[in-house]
């Protein structure tokens, strides 16, 4: 029997739309472990098992997504869907990658807002946060091994750490300086390989205008008519979406400093809880922004406001990912052969190591010490823990989680569950 016409029209190796939907639903449900684990999962599903993308296509797409602001794993999923089924495929792949985690984070946010201060919840969260401290340090080591290829990269990482952790410099400034350093260092380098033809500029501008409007028109409406907490949440997370180079770990320290110290939307303890809860769910870690947006609006106006805050945060964080991919993907071959862009990316990646190191120290200190003060000496702001408030239980749980993750290679959800259970048992013993 002859195959259906629609199936016969598909190129060899290209999935049907139903197959693409099923594959990315599976990826969205299983994408634990942060960007590294998610990128490895997509490689196994799309390249090794289904052979929908070649190794070269996948690696070039990954390099391109790392040039963009925002969660690179979500953008890689969107690119793969776009490559296989155009804009419709990109939308479905991106939404399925984010959707399961976003729904779970929303449920956890509501439960946290209602019961987060209960002793049981606090005991479980303490174990989760202890495990997350080990996870962040593990992520730092993995990124450092891949990114630091010489003394120059180590210097960039060290300067980025000092700028964020000791000088409280704005994260966007650190990323911009690193990109400028890398770009200057590779100016004049001759490109290898045949130059790729640039796509029509008018098509790119049309796509950018459409998706830019989809992204920012709702924000303009909030700023004109609401002018309250939702407008402020939307404006902040729209700005964050433009500067989130290097993944969620790279920007979380600066985001925490801004929403806690500058805006006063949530407390430092709530920010640490947010990161802990985000690590328990599939999907991009930058979903921690959804928790922050929900809690900030919830505390200002109750549950309806919290739900609206979560929706605004999701929109401002993830819609620009579709903008970058749909406007930029046709330029992939043309851009990824530019030495200056490669140099800027390499420098940003090195700076990200220093930024993640800053987050690692900040988060670990606040997990294992009840109180962390700041000593100020000229332009320097040095965190100083109060040793009277040292907490041995989370310190031991973090060490145990580190052993299980780094040396035993246990799955992250299992380590998080075990750490939470151990914390609860110790609290009632």
C-alpha positions as CSV (number, residue, x, y, z in Angstrom):
1,X,0.0,0.0,0.0
2,X,1.4,3.4,-0.9
3,X,2.2,5.7,2.0
4,X,-0.1,8.7,2.7
5,X,0.7,11.8,0.6
6,X,1.7,13.9,3.7
7,X,4.1,11.2,4.9
8,X,5.5,10.7,1.4
9,X,6.2,14.5,1.2
10,X,8.5,14.4,4.2
11,X,12.2,14.5,3.4
12,X,14.2,11.4,4.5
13,X,15.1,11.6,8.2
14,X,12.5,14.3,8.9
15,X,9.9,13.4,11.5
16,X,6.2,13.9,11.2
17,X,4.8,16.7,13.3
18,X,3.3,14.1,15.7
19,X,6.7,12.5,16.1
20,X,8.3,15.8,16.8
21,X,5.6,16.6,19.4
22,X,6.0,13.3,21.2
23,X,9.8,13.6,21.2
24,X,9.9,17.1,22.7
25,X,7.2,16.2,25.3
26,X,9.5,13.4,26.4
27,X,12.5,15.8,26.5
28,X,10.4,18.4,28.5
29,X,9.4,15.8,31.1
30,X,12.9,14.4,31.5
31,X,15.1,17.5,31.3
32,X,16.5,17.5,34.8
33,X,20.1,18.4,35.6
34,X,20.6,21.9,34.3
35,X,21.8,23.0,30.8
36,X,24.5,20.4,30.6
37,X,22.2,17.5,31.3
38,X,19.5,19.0,29.0
39,X,21.9,19.5,26.1
40,X,23.2,15.9,26.5
41,X,19.6,14.6,26.6
42,X,18.7,16.4,23.4
43,X,21.9,15.1,21.7
44,X,20.9,11.5,22.6
45,X,17.3,11.9,21.5
46,X,17.8,14.0,18.3
47,X,21.2,13.0,17.0
48,X,22.1,9.5,18.3
49,X,18.7,7.8,18.5
50,X,16.4,9.5,16.0
51,X,19.1,11.0,13.7
52,X,16.9,14.0,12.9
53,X,20.0,16.3,13.1
54,X,23.6,15.5,12.2
55,X,26.4,15.9,14.7
56,X,27.7,19.0,12.8
57,X,24.2,20.6,12.7
58,X,23.7,20.0,16.4
59,X,27.1,21.4,17.4
60,X,26.9,24.5,15.2
61,X,23.4,25.1,16.5
62,X,24.6,24.8,20.1
63,X,27.5,27.3,19.4
64,X,25.0,29.7,17.9
65,X,22.6,29.4,20.9
66,X,25.5,30.1,23.3
67,X,26.0,33.4,21.5
68,X,22.4,34.5,22.4
69,X,21.1,35.8,25.7
70,X,18.7,33.5,27.5
71,X,18.6,29.8,28.3
72,X,20.7,28.1,25.7
73,X,19.1,24.6,26.1
74,X,15.6,26.0,25.5
75,X,16.8,27.9,22.5
76,X,18.5,24.8,21.2
77,X,15.2,22.9,21.5
78,X,13.4,25.7,19.6
79,X,16.1,25.7,16.9
80,X,15.8,22.0,16.4
81,X,12.0,22.3,16.1
82,X,12.4,25.2,13.6
83,X,14.9,23.2,11.6
84,X,12.6,20.2,11.3
85,X,9.1,21.9,11.0
86,X,9.6,25.6,10.6
87,X,8.1,28.2,12.9
88,X,5.3,25.8,14.0
89,X,7.9,23.2,15.0
90,X,10.0,25.7,16.8
91,X,7.0,27.0,18.9
92,X,6.0,23.4,19.9
93,X,9.5,22.3,20.7
94,X,10.2,25.4,22.8
95,X,6.9,25.4,24.6
96,X,7.1,21.6,25.4
97,X,10.6,22.1,26.7
98,X,9.5,24.8,29.2
99,X,5.9,23.8,29.9
100,X,6.1,20.9,32.3
101,X,8.7,22.6,34.5
102,X,6.7,25.9,34.5
103,X,3.5,24.1,35.6
104,X,5.4,22.3,38.4
105,X,7.1,25.5,39.5
106,X,3.7,27.3,39.6
107,X,2.3,24.6,41.8
108,X,5.3,24.6,44.1
109,X,5.1,28.4,44.3
110,X,1.4,28.3,45.4
111,X,2.2,25.6,48.0
112,X,5.3,27.6,49.2
113,X,3.3,30.8,49.6
114,X,0.7,29.0,51.7
115,X,2.8,26.6,53.7
116,X,6.5,27.5,53.2
117,X,7.0,28.5,56.8
118,X,5.7,25.3,58.2
119,X,8.3,23.2,60.1
120,X,8.0,20.3,57.7
121,X,8.4,22.5,54.6
122,X,11.4,24.2,56.2
123,X,13.1,20.9,57.0
124,X,12.6,19.6,53.5
125,X,13.8,22.8,51.9
126,X,16.9,22.9,54.0
127,X,17.9,19.5,52.6
128,X,17.1,20.6,49.1
129,X,19.2,23.8,49.4
130,X,22.1,21.8,50.8
131,X,22.0,19.5,47.8
132,X,21.7,22.6,45.5
133,X,24.9,24.0,46.9
134,X,26.7,20.9,45.8
135,X,24.9,21.0,42.4
136,X,26.1,24.6,41.8
137,X,29.7,23.8,42.7
138,X,29.5,20.7,40.3
139,X,28.2,23.0,37.6
140,X,31.1,25.4,38.2
141,X,33.7,22.6,37.9
142,X,32.1,21.3,34.6
143,X,31.9,24.7,33.0
144,X,35.5,25.6,34.1
145,X,36.9,22.4,32.6
146,X,35.2,23.3,29.3
147,X,35.8,27.0,29.2
148,X,39.2,27.8,30.7
149,X,41.8,26.9,28.1
150,X,44.7,29.0,29.2
151,X,46.0,31.8,31.5
152,X,44.0,34.4,29.6
153,X,40.7,32.7,30.3
154,X,41.6,32.2,33.9
155,X,42.3,35.9,34.2
156,X,39.0,36.8,32.7
157,X,37.2,34.4,35.1
158,X,39.1,35.9,38.1
159,X,38.3,39.4,37.1
160,X,34.6,38.5,36.6
161,X,34.5,36.9,40.0
162,X,36.1,40.0,41.7
163,X,33.8,42.4,39.8
164,X,30.6,40.7,40.9
165,X,31.5,39.2,44.3
166,X,33.8,41.9,45.7
167,X,32.9,45.1,43.8
168,X,29.2,44.5,43.2
169,X,29.5,45.6,39.5
170,X,26.4,45.1,37.4
171,X,26.3,41.7,35.6
172,X,25.5,43.3,32.2
173,X,28.7,45.4,32.5
174,X,30.8,42.3,33.2
175,X,29.4,40.5,30.2
176,X,29.9,43.5,27.9
177,X,33.5,44.0,29.0
178,X,34.3,40.3,28.5
179,X,32.7,40.3,25.0
180,X,34.7,43.5,24.1
181,X,37.9,41.9,25.3
182,X,37.3,38.7,23.2
183,X,36.3,40.7,20.2
184,X,39.4,43.0,20.3
185,X,41.6,39.9,20.8
186,X,40.4,38.2,17.6
187,X,40.2,41.2,15.3
188,X,42.0,40.6,12.1
189,X,41.9,36.8,12.4
190,X,41.1,35.2,9.1
191,X,38.0,33.1,8.9
192,X,38.4,29.4,7.9
193,X,36.1,27.7,5.4
194,X,33.9,29.1,2.6
195,X,31.9,32.1,3.5
196,X,28.2,31.4,3.9
197,X,25.6,33.6,2.1
198,X,23.6,35.9,4.4
199,X,19.8,35.5,4.3
200,X,17.6,38.4,3.1
201,X,17.8,41.2,5.6
202,X,14.2,42.3,5.0
203,X,12.9,38.9,6.1
204,X,14.9,39.0,9.2
205,X,13.7,42.5,10.1
206,X,10.1,41.5,9.5
207,X,10.4,38.5,11.7
208,X,12.2,40.5,14.4
209,X,9.4,43.2,14.3
210,X,6.6,40.6,14.6
211,X,8.2,38.8,17.6
212,X,9.4,42.0,19.1
213,X,5.9,43.2,19.2
214,X,4.6,39.9,20.6
215,X,7.1,40.3,23.4
216,X,7.0,44.0,24.2
217,X,3.5,45.2,23.4
218,X,2.0,43.5,26.5
219,X,4.8,45.2,28.6
220,X,3.9,48.5,27.1
221,X,0.3,47.9,28.0
222,X,1.2,47.1,31.6
223,X,3.3,50.3,31.9
224,X,0.6,52.4,30.5
225,X,-2.5,51.0,32.3
226,X,-1.3,49.0,35.3
227,X,1.8,50.9,36.4
228,X,2.2,48.7,39.5
229,X,4.0,45.6,40.6
230,X,3.2,43.7,37.3
231,X,4.7,46.5,35.2
232,X,7.8,46.5,37.4
233,X,8.2,42.7,37.2
234,X,7.7,42.8,33.4
235,X,10.3,45.6,32.9
236,X,12.9,43.9,35.1
237,X,12.6,40.5,33.5
238,X,12.4,41.9,30.0
239,X,15.8,43.6,30.7
240,X,17.1,40.4,32.3
241,X,16.2,38.4,29.1
242,X,18.6,40.6,27.1
243,X,21.6,40.2,29.4
244,X,21.3,36.5,30.4
245,X,24.4,35.2,28.7
246,X,26.0,32.0,30.0
247,X,22.8,30.4,31.4
248,X,20.9,30.8,34.6
249,X,23.7,30.1,37.0
250,X,25.6,33.1,35.5
251,X,22.8,35.6,36.2
252,X,21.2,34.3,39.4
253,X,23.7,36.0,41.8
254,X,23.1,39.4,40.2
255,X,19.3,38.8,40.0
256,X,19.2,37.8,43.7
257,X,21.1,41.0,44.6
258,X,18.7,43.1,42.6
259,X,15.4,41.6,43.7
260,X,16.4,41.3,47.3
261,X,18.6,44.3,48.1
262,X,17.5,46.9,45.5
263,X,13.8,46.1,44.9
264,X,12.9,44.4,48.2
265,X,10.5,42.1,46.4
266,X,11.5,39.0,48.3
267,X,13.8,38.2,51.2
268,X,17.2,36.6,50.9
269,X,15.9,33.4,52.4
270,X,13.1,33.2,49.9
271,X,15.5,33.7,47.0
272,X,17.6,30.8,48.2
273,X,14.4,28.7,48.6
274,X,13.5,29.7,45.0
275,X,16.7,28.3,43.6
276,X,16.3,25.1,45.6
277,X,12.8,24.5,44.3
278,X,13.8,25.3,40.7
279,X,16.4,22.5,40.9
280,X,13.7,19.9,41.8
281,X,11.8,20.4,38.5
282,X,12.5,19.6,34.8
283,X,13.1,22.4,32.3
284,X,15.5,25.4,32.2
285,X,16.8,26.6,35.6
286,X,15.9,30.1,34.7
287,X,12.3,29.1,35.6
288,X,13.5,30.3,39.1
289,X,12.4,33.8,37.7
290,X,8.8,32.5,37.6
291,X,8.9,31.8,41.3
292,X,10.4,35.2,42.0
293,X,7.7,36.9,39.9
294,X,4.9,34.9,41.5
295,X,6.1,35.6,45.1
296,X,6.7,39.3,44.5
297,X,3.2,39.8,43.1
298,X,1.6,37.5,45.6
299,X,3.0,39.4,48.6
300,X,1.7,42.6,47.0
301,X,-1.8,41.4,46.1
302,X,-2.6,37.8,47.0
303,X,-3.1,34.7,44.8
304,X,-4.6,36.4,41.7
305,X,-1.8,38.9,41.6
306,X,0.7,36.1,42.1
307,X,-0.6,34.1,39.2
308,X,-0.5,37.2,37.0
309,X,3.1,37.9,38.2
310,X,4.1,34.3,37.2
311,X,2.5,34.8,33.8
312,X,4.2,38.1,33.1
313,X,7.5,36.7,34.2
314,X,7.2,33.7,31.9
315,X,6.2,35.9,29.0
316,X,9.1,38.3,29.4
317,X,11.6,35.6,30.0
318,X,10.8,33.1,27.2
319,X,9.1,34.9,24.4
320,X,12.4,36.6,23.4
321,X,13.9,33.2,23.0
322,X,11.6,32.7,20.0
323,X,12.5,36.1,18.7
324,X,16.3,35.3,18.8
325,X,15.8,31.9,17.1
326,X,13.3,32.8,14.4
327,X,15.1,35.9,13.4
328,X,18.6,34.6,13.9
329,X,18.5,30.9,12.9
330,X,18.6,31.6,9.1
331,X,21.9,33.4,9.8
332,X,23.5,30.5,11.6
333,X,25.9,29.4,8.9
334,X,26.9,33.0,8.2
335,X,27.6,34.0,11.8
336,X,29.2,30.9,13.2
337,X,32.2,31.3,10.8
338,X,33.0,34.8,12.1
339,X,36.2,34.8,14.2
340,X,35.3,37.9,16.2
341,X,32.1,36.5,17.3
342,X,33.8,33.3,18.3
343,X,36.3,35.3,20.3
344,X,33.6,37.3,22.1
345,X,31.8,34.0,22.9
346,X,34.9,32.4,24.3
347,X,35.6,35.5,26.5
348,X,31.9,35.5,27.7
349,X,32.2,31.8,28.5
350,X,35.3,32.4,30.6
351,X,33.7,35.3,32.4
352,X,30.7,33.0,33.2
353,X,33.0,30.8,35.2
354,X,33.8,33.7,37.5
355,X,30.1,34.6,37.7
356,X,29.1,31.0,38.6
357,X,31.9,30.9,41.2
358,X,30.4,34.1,42.8
359,X,27.0,32.4,42.9
360,X,28.6,29.2,44.4
361,X,30.2,31.1,47.3
362,X,27.2,33.3,47.9
363,X,24.7,30.5,47.9
364,X,26.8,28.1,50.0
365,X,27.5,30.7,52.6
366,X,23.8,31.5,53.0
367,X,22.9,27.8,53.3
368,X,25.4,26.8,56.0
369,X,25.4,30.0,58.0
370,X,22.3,31.6,59.6
371,X,23.8,35.1,59.2
372,X,26.2,36.6,56.6
373,X,27.3,40.2,57.1
374,X,29.3,42.5,54.7
375,X,32.6,44.2,55.5
376,X,33.1,47.3,53.4
377,X,36.6,48.6,52.6
378,X,36.7,51.3,50.0
379,X,35.1,49.9,46.8
380,X,35.2,46.3,48.1
381,X,32.2,44.5,49.8
382,X,33.3,41.3,51.3
383,X,30.7,38.8,52.7
384,X,31.7,37.7,56.3
385,X,29.8,34.8,57.8
386,X,28.9,34.8,61.5
387,X,30.5,31.6,62.8
388,X,28.2,31.5,65.8
389,X,25.4,30.7,63.3
390,X,27.2,27.8,61.6
391,X,24.8,25.0,60.7
392,X,26.4,21.6,60.7
393,X,23.4,19.7,59.3
394,X,23.2,21.5,55.9
395,X,27.0,21.5,55.7
396,X,27.1,17.7,56.1
397,X,24.2,17.2,53.7
398,X,25.9,19.4,51.1
399,X,29.1,17.4,51.4
400,X,27.2,14.1,51.1
401,X,25.3,15.4,48.0
402,X,28.6,16.4,46.5
403,X,30.0,12.9,46.9
404,X,26.9,11.4,45.3
405,X,26.8,13.8,42.4
406,X,30.5,14.3,41.6
407,X,32.0,10.9,42.4
408,X,29.0,8.5,42.2
409,X,27.1,10.1,39.3
410,X,23.7,9.7,41.0
411,X,20.7,11.3,39.2
412,X,20.0,14.8,40.5
413,X,16.3,14.2,41.4
414,X,17.3,11.2,43.5
415,X,20.0,13.2,45.3
416,X,17.6,16.1,46.0
417,X,15.0,13.7,47.3
418,X,17.5,11.9,49.6
419,X,18.9,15.1,50.9
420,X,15.4,16.5,51.7
421,X,14.4,13.2,53.4
422,X,17.6,13.2,55.5
423,X,17.1,16.8,56.6
424,X,13.5,16.0,57.7
425,X,14.7,12.9,59.6
426,X,17.4,14.8,61.4
427,X,14.9,17.6,62.3
428,X,12.6,15.2,64.1
429,X,15.3,13.0,65.7
